[in-house]
Amino acid sequence: MMLSLGSAASGQTPPRFLAKTVLATGIVAAAAFMQRGGFALAILLVVAGITGPAVRVMNLRTNGMVDRLRSCPASKPGLVLGYAGLWSVVTLAALAPAIAIAGLSSGPAVIAPAVTGSVLAAGVGTLCGLAARTLGDVHLLAIAASVPLVAGAVLPGPWSLFLPYASVAAGTLTPLALASQIGLAACCLALLGGLASRW
């Protein structure tokens, strides 16, 4: 059921989904062997969470599906936020074994920020897909959005409190950090919903 729901949202076949899961699990397992499982998972969350929905939104735009969705009577923010939510679930499902490995190697503190990071990345990716005009633009926007998030994850600083990827990479989580990360994801989704209402 989860795979068919995610496949509808992501346009992926089960073999492709399985290949992504196996590849991500292998990368995190190899990094965990070197005590860097959290770093690898943080980078995978950013890259998979942003590029997937961004490119898929552009594909939906080029085949005319977005125009059909605009004309339907459903709530535009509801459609766009539902899409971002489905991508978050797809990303978490694909990375579930990798999250488990990182949780075993870095500690269970990586699980909550991984979920929050998946929601944030899906929201940012959907924003990139809606903002881009061409497929080339969507790749550039996804890279431009991913680089600061990856840098914030691997370079400690005052932003570490707000970025869920920094908590995943470090393997630590405080209640204040979790609250601020949830707040950041909520702000991203509120921005996405606000922009979708003008769509």
C-alpha positions as MATLAB code, in Angstrom:
seq = 'MMLSLGSAASGQTPPRFLAKTVLATGIVAAAAFMQRGGFALAILLVVAGITGPAVRVMNLRTNGMVDRLRSCPASKPGLVLGYAGLWSVVTLAALAPAIAIAGLSSGPAVIAPAVTGSVLAAGVGTLCGLAARTLGDVHLLAIAASVPLVAGAVLPGPWSLFLPYASVAAGTLTPLALASQIGLAACCLALLGGLASRW';
ca = [
       0.000    0.000    0.000;
       2.723    2.482    1.002;
       4.713    1.693   -2.118;
       1.735    2.169   -4.453;
       0.792    5.453   -2.742;
       4.356    6.694   -2.992;
       4.631    5.494   -6.563;
       1.611    7.579   -7.519;
       3.138   10.675   -5.956;
       6.650   10.148   -7.153;
       6.148    8.539  -10.536;
       8.537    5.763   -9.568;
       8.275    2.091  -10.279;
       8.806   -0.407   -7.445;
      12.195   -1.565   -8.858;
      13.452    2.034   -8.974;
      12.196    2.652   -5.433;
      13.902   -0.536   -4.247;
      17.148    0.411   -5.994;
      17.158    3.792   -4.246;
      16.508    2.105   -0.909;
      19.329   -0.397   -1.394;
      21.774    2.285   -2.578;
      20.967    4.629    0.327;
      21.239    1.780    2.825;
      24.620    0.760    1.406;
      25.947    4.315    1.561;
      24.860    4.834    5.172;
      26.114    1.370    6.202;
      29.541    2.077    4.713;
      29.627    5.498    6.376;
      28.469    4.003    9.706;
      31.405    1.615    9.533;
      33.607    4.737    9.613;
      31.463    6.377   12.356;
      29.930    8.830    9.855;
      26.476    7.320    9.354;
      24.709   10.489   10.509;
      26.623   12.638    8.026;
      25.744   10.352    5.123;
      22.090   10.203    6.151;
      21.884   14.008    6.462;
      23.237   14.456    2.939;
      20.908   11.789    1.541;
      17.895   13.412    3.239;
      18.708   16.765    1.658;
      19.510   15.495   -1.829;
      16.725   12.911   -2.116;
      14.194   15.089   -0.346;
      14.730   18.173   -2.510;
      15.551   16.852   -5.976;
      12.781   14.242   -6.100;
       9.761   16.501   -5.618;
      11.334   19.375   -7.555;
      11.912   17.311  -10.693;
       8.562   15.545  -10.398;
       6.662   18.846  -10.126;
       8.414   19.999  -13.300;
       7.472   16.737  -15.031;
       3.857   17.250  -13.953;
       3.991   20.778  -15.325;
       5.392   19.710  -18.688;
       2.792   16.989  -19.244;
      -0.099   19.331  -18.382;
      -1.146   17.747  -15.098;
      -0.549   20.934  -13.114;
      -2.879   22.890  -15.410;
      -5.572   20.261  -14.877;
      -5.068   20.440  -11.122;
      -5.371   24.235  -11.201;
      -8.800   23.951  -12.778;
     -10.161   21.458  -10.245;
     -12.306   22.808   -7.390;
     -10.076   21.370   -4.668;
      -8.084   23.659   -2.394;
      -4.800   24.594   -4.065;
      -2.860   24.778   -0.789;
      -4.322   21.397    0.167;
      -3.164   19.843   -3.104;
       0.339   21.277   -2.905;
       0.805   20.501    0.794;
      -0.585   17.009    0.227;
       1.944   16.515   -2.553;
       4.797   17.662   -0.307;
       3.507   15.394    2.464;
       3.424   12.390    0.150;
       6.982   13.096   -0.962;
       8.050   13.275    2.645;
       6.524    9.832    3.226;
       8.164    8.478    0.053;
      11.561    9.807    1.156;
      11.185    8.355    4.645;
      10.049    5.001    3.250;
      13.008    4.831    0.873;
      15.457    5.826    3.599;
      13.908    3.813    6.467;
      16.640    1.126    6.527;
      19.312    3.833    6.267;
      17.677    5.760    9.136;
      17.670    2.558   11.194;
      21.378    1.982   10.522;
      22.223    5.587   11.387;
      20.088    5.260   14.523;
      22.061    2.198   15.564;
      25.446    3.767   14.853;
      24.848    7.381   15.928;
      22.060    6.897   18.442;
      18.271    7.182   18.358;
      18.490   10.988   18.407;
      18.748   10.924   14.585;
      15.206    9.602   14.065;
      13.104   12.688   14.964;
      15.327   15.125   13.017;
      15.272   12.734   10.047;
      11.476   12.956    9.972;
      11.532   16.743   10.369;
      14.269   16.999    7.749;
      12.250   14.936    5.315;
       9.270   17.274    5.702;
      11.485   20.343    5.274;
      13.242   18.909    2.212;
       9.968   17.927    0.535;
       8.612   21.432    1.116;
      11.751   23.078   -0.279;
      11.785   20.688   -3.242;
       8.151   21.404   -4.060;
       8.878   25.139   -3.860;
      11.801   24.678   -6.267;
       9.615   22.738   -8.689;
       6.888   25.380   -8.644;
       9.348   28.268   -9.011;
      11.332   26.827  -11.933;
      10.436   27.539  -15.543;
      12.392   24.752  -17.253;
      13.879   21.399  -16.340;
      17.329   22.986  -16.311;
      16.089   25.649  -13.900;
      14.660   23.065  -11.552;
      18.002   21.267  -11.328;
      19.808   24.538  -10.633;
      17.274   25.560   -7.985;
      17.476   22.139   -6.328;
      21.270   22.371   -6.190;
      21.128   25.971   -4.940;
      18.740   24.905   -2.170;
      20.682   21.745   -1.286;
      24.173   23.206   -0.952;
      23.499   25.491    2.038;
      21.515   22.783    3.807;
      24.295   20.220    3.344;
      26.902   22.788    4.409;
      24.820   23.623    7.467;
      24.648   19.943    8.317;
      28.372   19.252    8.187;
      29.718   22.606    9.428;
      28.760   23.325   13.046;
      27.585   26.821   13.855;
      24.682   28.789   15.316;
      22.402   27.484   12.542;
      22.850   23.951   13.823;
      20.019   24.511   16.284;
      17.551   25.135   13.450;
      18.635   22.582   10.835;
      17.408   19.034   11.373;
      20.249   17.789    9.165;
      22.813   19.130   11.645;
      21.164   17.084   14.413;
      21.161   14.011   12.169;
      24.852   14.494   11.348;
      25.828   15.086   14.989;
      23.579   12.369   16.410;
      22.402   14.699   19.192;
      19.089   16.395   19.811;
      17.894   18.787   22.500;
      14.252   19.726   23.108;
      14.989   23.308   22.006;
      16.595   22.077   18.788;
      13.639   19.809   18.048;
      11.163   22.633   18.653;
      13.099   25.029   16.409;
      13.424   22.384   13.674;
       9.693   21.699   13.753;
       9.136   25.457   13.603;
      11.396   25.773   10.549;
       9.570   22.949    8.749;
       6.207   24.512    9.659;
       7.344   27.905    8.307;
       8.437   26.268    5.060;
       5.072   24.536    4.695;
       3.205   27.746    5.562;
       5.165   29.566    2.849;
       4.411   26.762    0.411;
       0.699   26.857    1.272;
       0.606   30.640    0.973;
       2.243   30.587   -2.434;
      -0.036   27.784   -3.579;
      -3.125   29.822   -2.680;
      -2.001   32.432   -5.246;
      -1.200   29.768   -7.828;
];
